[in-house]
Amino acid sequence: MSEPARERIFLYGTLRRGGSRDVLKFYEGAFFAGGARLRGTLYDLGEYPGLILDDRADFVIGELFDVTAGALADLDEWEGIDLENPDGGEYRRRRIEAELADGSPQPCWVYEIRPEVCAGRPVIGSGDWLSR
């Protein structure tokens, strides 16, 4: 029997290990793949963060996870992703390249928040939700 197809996703907030919605505890078939970072701005939205990607910004710290297609669909539902109307929710799922510790690029998915949601919200200067 073959292994189910997997997707790699960059998580930067409550879904990280130790976060209030730790992906390893809530989503069957998720596996930690390592630490990573990407360029963007992380905003404090109260109970959770929002990321706006920006190649000119500082680094945002996160973790990579391998998830099954079913777990990715569950994560999409949790984040309010509507694949038929990608601009309709608070977040959209984007294909990007994160950076591993050795500097090498890693293709993955990430949830990016709509910019208008972050208007007037504080920036997390460290780029790390769990150590803010």
C-alpha positions in Angstrom: 0.0 0.0 0.0 1.5 3.4 -1.0 1.9 6.4 1.2 -0.7 9.2 0.8 0.5 12.2 -1.2 1.9 15.0 1.0 2.1 18.7 0.9 4.7 20.9 2.7 3.3 23.9 4.6 5.0 26.8 6.4 3.3 27.6 9.7 4.1 30.7 11.7 1.5 31.2 14.4 -0.9 29.2 16.6 -0.4 26.1 14.4 3.3 25.8 15.2 4.5 23.2 17.7 3.6 24.5 21.2 1.0 26.9 19.8 -2.6 26.9 20.9 -3.7 25.0 17.8 -0.5 22.9 17.4 -0.9 21.1 14.1 0.7 17.9 15.5 -2.1 17.6 18.1 -5.1 18.6 16.0 -4.4 17.3 12.5 -3.8 13.6 11.9 -1.0 12.8 9.4 1.0 16.0 10.1 4.8 15.6 10.5 7.4 18.2 11.6 9.9 18.8 8.7 12.1 21.4 10.3 12.5 25.1 11.1 12.4 27.7 8.3 11.9 31.4 7.7 10.6 33.7 5.0 10.5 37.4 4.3 7.4 39.3 5.4 5.7 41.2 8.2 4.0 39.5 11.1 1.1 41.3 12.7 -0.5 40.7 16.1 -4.2 40.2 15.6 -4.9 39.3 19.3 -5.5 35.6 19.5 -3.4 34.8 16.3 -1.0 36.5 13.9 -1.3 37.5 10.3 1.5 37.4 7.8 2.0 39.7 4.8 4.7 38.4 2.4 7.3 41.0 1.4 10.7 40.2 -0.2 12.1 43.5 1.2 11.0 42.9 4.8 12.7 41.1 7.7 12.4 37.4 8.4 9.3 35.7 9.9 10.2 32.6 11.8 8.1 29.4 11.3 8.2 25.7 10.9 7.6 23.4 8.0 5.2 20.5 8.2 4.4 17.7 5.8 0.7 17.1 5.8 -1.7 14.8 3.9 -4.1 16.2 1.3 -6.9 15.6 3.9 -5.0 17.5 6.6 -4.4 20.4 4.2 -8.1 20.5 3.4 -8.8 20.6 7.1 -6.3 23.4 7.6 -7.9 25.3 4.7 -11.2 25.0 6.4 -9.8 26.2 9.8 -8.2 29.2 8.0 -11.4 29.9 6.1 -9.9 29.3 2.6 -12.3 29.1 -0.2 -10.4 27.7 -3.2 -13.2 28.7 -5.6 -13.0 32.3 -4.4 -9.4 32.8 -3.2 -9.9 36.5 -2.3 -13.1 35.9 -0.3 -11.7 35.0 3.1 -9.4 36.4 5.7 -6.5 34.4 4.5 -5.4 33.0 1.1 -3.1 30.0 0.6 0.0 30.8 -1.5 2.8 28.8 -3.0 6.1 30.3 -1.9 9.7 29.3 -1.1 10.8 29.4 2.5 14.4 29.4 3.6 15.9 26.5 5.5 18.6 27.0 8.2 21.4 26.4 5.6 19.9 29.1 3.3 18.5 26.7 0.7 15.0 27.4 -0.7 12.1 25.1 0.2 8.9 25.2 -1.8 5.8 25.1 0.4 2.4 26.6 1.0 1.7 29.4 3.4 -1.4 31.2 4.6 -1.2 35.0 3.9 -3.6 37.4 5.5 -5.4 40.0 3.5 -3.6 43.4 4.1 -6.8 45.3 5.1 -7.2 42.9 8.1 -3.8 44.2 9.5 -4.5 47.9 9.2 -3.7 49.6 12.5 -2.5 46.4 14.1 0.9 46.1 15.9 3.8 44.5 14.1 5.6 41.6 15.8 9.2 43.0 15.5 10.9 39.7 16.3 9.0 38.0 13.5 8.3 35.1 15.9 4.8 34.7 17.2 5.8 32.2 19.9 8.5 34.5 21.4 6.7 37.8 21.1 
